[in-house]
Amino acid sequence: MSTVSIDPLFHICRRENRIFRFKPKTFKSCSLNCSSKIVVCHARSFCNFKPPSRFRTLRATSADTAIVESTDVISNETFPLELNEKVEGKIFVRLEHGKDSHNWELTLGCNLPGKWILHWGVSYIDDVGSSEWDQPPHDMIPPGSISIKDYAIETPLKKSSPSLEGHTFDEVKIDLTPNSEIAAIHFVLKDEETGAWYQHKGRDFKVPLVDYFQEDANVVGPKRVFGILPGALGQLSPTDYKGQDNESVSGEHKQEIRPLEGFYEELPITKEVSVNNSVSVSVKKCLETGKNLLYLETDLPGDVVVHWGVSRDDERKWEIPPSPHPPETMLFKDKALRTRLQSRDGGKGSSGLFTLEEEFSGFLFVLKLNDNTWLKYRGNDFYIPLSSSRNKSVESRKSLPERVQISEKTEEASEEVSFTAYTDGIITEIRNLVTDISTEKTRKTKTKEAQESILQEIEKLAAEAYSIFRSSIPTFSEETVVESELLKPQICSGTGTGFEVVCQGFNWESHKSGRWYRELKEKAAELASLGFTVIWLPPPTESVSPEGYMPKDLYNLNSRYGNIDELKDLVKRFHEVGVRVLGDAVLNHRCAQYKNQNGVWNIFGGRLNWDDRAVVADDPHFQGRGNKSSGDNFHAAPNIDHSQDFVRKDLKEWLCWLRKEIGYDGWRLDFVRGFWGGYVKDYIDASEPYFAVGEYWDSLSYTYGEMDHNQDAHRQRIIDWINATNGTTGAFDVTTKGILHSALERCEYWRLSDQKGKPPGVVGWWPSRALTFIENHDTGSTQGHWRFPSGKEMQGYAYILTHPGTPSVFYDHIFSHYQSEIGELICLRNRNKINCRSTVKITKAERDVYAAIVDEKVAVKIGPGQFEPPTESQTWSLSLQGKDYKIWEAS
């Protein structure tokens, strides 16, 4: 993907506007496989079409050839091409005297287009060493700001006053009073248009107002030279020091407050912006030869290669047409042709002319921009009918959303034939299964378990079809797939039976006793009696952090929670009481045991003694020699490169060893946003878990601190990850948790219904893959990063324990005054056989009340408003009620 730079802001008033475009690259024939046989062709071999005077010339590529517009044009179609392009800009920070020479003014700004929000707070001199923020004094807060709980402020950046050239940028100004108790200002920048957060080297920006005795890499402004904390903890981020004893730092070294110094600093920022281009294709009959003339043009900059072929029938099977071929055409593996488009007059875009025989019914192609970027039409090959009888196909396509997906996978995965036959086979399979379960005779003879098994197969097939629809990379490569192999995909899923109720069996403090496994073992029978069928245990491996999420030697299972024998006993005990066990597997990152020659921690020890080839190459903190990351980097530890064969082999062996040695029944996968879901499918297929769920966590959509009603983009990202695993795992329904937060905290229960009257989270789109929850060790416990609205917890549990999806209950809530209510809700769920695929009919979603009927068996109401279930068709009896919730069962 190309990158566009924005010049530094040497003087803010002289900033120039930029137009973001791809940098053109010189075409190299070797990129089209130099070893391939070159197809010799000449421009004069094409049909020399000279338009009669009654035709109006539409466009021309050269003096030799032209395409014209006339009444017998077969088709003329334009496809939009939407690409994401990285652009580089600057965040600038300036500290200077304000209007009053006794006061100071801090200016923060950005020169990239966007809807920018400054999320900021302060730390006080007495709190040096703490990672917590506090809200600033009232007189520091700019107008238009809003408070974020009690620790931060969000202030929208506004357009600056025009410079002499009339240019503006986004900025915010904060007034400072010298000699105050404020030690530093902390901030991150958020782009409301994309929901992305921008940090400094993976951490919050920090503008110090006093001298610090501990150097921070994220400091902005005049730098001081201080010591760095030694030892293995050098791998950790600032949040990992939370809870450490910092009193020695503040006690031994008193802060020296010096006069403020003005400064101006620029920091790089990269953002993805959407760039809109198009490709147009016109088809016409050559009046002299009867052949089809196809003219293709695009406004994409740089070198564009068309990877193309023809088809004879509706199956759209690729063929190579006989010569003549356009100039600069090469044969690719006897399966397709590749033609470099010629630059158009004026240098804006490129075009090509293709002459095709009458015997062919269609023209198929994909566009190749470089080795990593291929463009398709809605995940499939572009297809252009070549006869007037096929115009209906063109028209039907125009009614569909015209969006082209961009793939950044390898060339081998991208060079593929059409998979229409494969998707047709999937559709046929689904129809057969639906018919099998829907006929009256079959309903009488098949058991409920058999019908549920068929439903799971239908879901799996639908996931496979959806994968082909969403992705620009077909499921199989052309090297390995032939027509006879296009069979029904294997049914392999870690999604359980659908009737699971999960217990998170630990909190953030559980490691401190050193005997957690033994303590939890004593509670196994009690948890089973409450109705839990699955328990999620903490990470079992040796770890830099005591909580277990910074693993070192994966085969060393002596952790702060207990030793390997105690873990085995715990798993065995839960199995005895009929509860399955999930292990918390941290696959995204791993802490190294040794430094490389540059003093960087990226050499691993233990049984999996990997070197720096196992570390991704695009995290500058750890200087890996692997490939670029397939997801988002976790900057506190080396991110593992799952594209390496030896890494995947070792991790699959480790997961299988855990299944056999410890007895785990499945996995909770940590930080799966860090690597491609296709690798997860590989691990699931190898370890064959009973149940698996991934932690795919990112920010919901907010506008000036208020959550947007439409969270489709957020849940779509989770769905896309699940789909990348081929539906083999579920995911935590973060969308539902976030929406419940706003609905209950602000008394806005209308948020619990989306625009189509369905639940607004992942549970509304793919309920069997949604693990619903209201709290966990990160959001609640002593961390409290995103604590559920206080006093509203039982409304949250009344929602997730009566709705589809797989509900998960947090340990702290089970062993609290909520235990009896939670137990009654689980009992009601099991009694009415509510499961992950149950149906929901939302009957009310208003300001102060939400109500729904589930499976026509259970009616639930949450919120202070009024609701009674309808009695026209059935009678209801009130079964459970608590503060602002009621649940009825059908009589």
Secondary structure as GFF3:
##gff-version 3
##sequence-region A 1 891
A	DSSP	beta_strand	3	4	.	.	.	ID=ss1
A	DSSP	three_ten_helix	12	14	.	.	.	ID=ss2
A	DSSP	three_ten_helix	29	32	.	.	.	ID=ss3
A	DSSP	three_ten_helix	43	45	.	.	.	ID=ss4
A	DSSP	beta_strand	56	60	.	.	.	ID=ss5
A	DSSP	beta_strand	66	69	.	.	.	ID=ss6
A	DSSP	beta_strand	75	97	.	.	.	ID=ss7
A	DSSP	beta_strand	104	110	.	.	.	ID=ss8
A	DSSP	beta_strand	116	124	.	.	.	ID=ss9
A	DSSP	three_ten_helix	125	127	.	.	.	ID=ss10
A	DSSP	three_ten_helix	138	140	.	.	.	ID=ss11
A	DSSP	beta_strand	146	148	.	.	.	ID=ss12
A	DSSP	beta_strand	152	156	.	.	.	ID=ss13
A	DSSP	beta_strand	158	159	.	.	.	ID=ss14
A	DSSP	beta_strand	170	176	.	.	.	ID=ss15
A	DSSP	beta_strand	182	191	.	.	.	ID=ss16
A	DSSP	beta_strand	196	198	.	.	.	ID=ss17
A	DSSP	beta_strand	205	208	.	.	.	ID=ss18
A	DSSP	three_ten_helix	232	235	.	.	.	ID=ss19
A	DSSP	three_ten_helix	238	241	.	.	.	ID=ss20
A	DSSP	alpha_helix	247	252	.	.	.	ID=ss21
A	DSSP	beta_strand	263	285	.	.	.	ID=ss22
A	DSSP	beta_strand	292	298	.	.	.	ID=ss23
A	DSSP	beta_strand	305	311	.	.	.	ID=ss24
A	DSSP	beta_strand	329	332	.	.	.	ID=ss25
A	DSSP	beta_strand	336	340	.	.	.	ID=ss26
A	DSSP	beta_strand	342	343	.	.	.	ID=ss27
A	DSSP	three_ten_helix	345	347	.	.	.	ID=ss28
A	DSSP	beta_strand	350	356	.	.	.	ID=ss29
A	DSSP	beta_strand	362	370	.	.	.	ID=ss30
A	DSSP	beta_strand	373	375	.	.	.	ID=ss31
A	DSSP	beta_strand	382	385	.	.	.	ID=ss32
A	DSSP	three_ten_helix	388	390	.	.	.	ID=ss33
A	DSSP	alpha_helix	391	398	.	.	.	ID=ss34
A	DSSP	beta_strand	406	407	.	.	.	ID=ss35
A	DSSP	alpha_helix	411	414	.	.	.	ID=ss36
A	DSSP	alpha_helix	420	438	.	.	.	ID=ss37
A	DSSP	alpha_helix	440	445	.	.	.	ID=ss38
A	DSSP	alpha_helix	448	470	.	.	.	ID=ss39
A	DSSP	three_ten_helix	483	485	.	.	.	ID=ss40
A	DSSP	beta_strand	502	504	.	.	.	ID=ss41
A	DSSP	three_ten_helix	510	513	.	.	.	ID=ss42
A	DSSP	alpha_helix	516	521	.	.	.	ID=ss43
A	DSSP	alpha_helix	524	529	.	.	.	ID=ss44
A	DSSP	beta_strand	534	536	.	.	.	ID=ss45
A	DSSP	alpha_helix	564	576	.	.	.	ID=ss46
A	DSSP	beta_strand	580	585	.	.	.	ID=ss47
A	DSSP	beta_strand	594	595	.	.	.	ID=ss48
A	DSSP	beta_strand	601	603	.	.	.	ID=ss49
A	DSSP	three_ten_helix	612	614	.	.	.	ID=ss50
A	DSSP	alpha_helix	645	661	.	.	.	ID=ss51
A	DSSP	beta_strand	666	669	.	.	.	ID=ss52
A	DSSP	three_ten_helix	672	674	.	.	.	ID=ss53
A	DSSP	alpha_helix	677	687	.	.	.	ID=ss54
A	DSSP	beta_strand	691	694	.	.	.	ID=ss55
A	DSSP	beta_strand	702	703	.	.	.	ID=ss56
A	DSSP	beta_strand	706	707	.	.	.	ID=ss57
A	DSSP	alpha_helix	712	724	.	.	.	ID=ss58
A	DSSP	beta_strand	730	732	.	.	.	ID=ss59
A	DSSP	alpha_helix	734	745	.	.	.	ID=ss60
A	DSSP	three_ten_helix	749	752	.	.	.	ID=ss61
A	DSSP	three_ten_helix	762	764	.	.	.	ID=ss62
A	DSSP	three_ten_helix	767	769	.	.	.	ID=ss63
A	DSSP	beta_strand	770	772	.	.	.	ID=ss64
A	DSSP	alpha_helix	793	800	.	.	.	ID=ss65
A	DSSP	beta_strand	806	810	.	.	.	ID=ss66
A	DSSP	alpha_helix	811	814	.	.	.	ID=ss67
A	DSSP	alpha_helix	819	831	.	.	.	ID=ss68
A	DSSP	beta_strand	840	845	.	.	.	ID=ss69
A	DSSP	beta_strand	850	854	.	.	.	ID=ss70
A	DSSP	beta_strand	858	862	.	.	.	ID=ss71
A	DSSP	beta_strand	876	882	.	.	.	ID=ss72
A	DSSP	beta_strand	885	890	.	.	.	ID=ss73
###
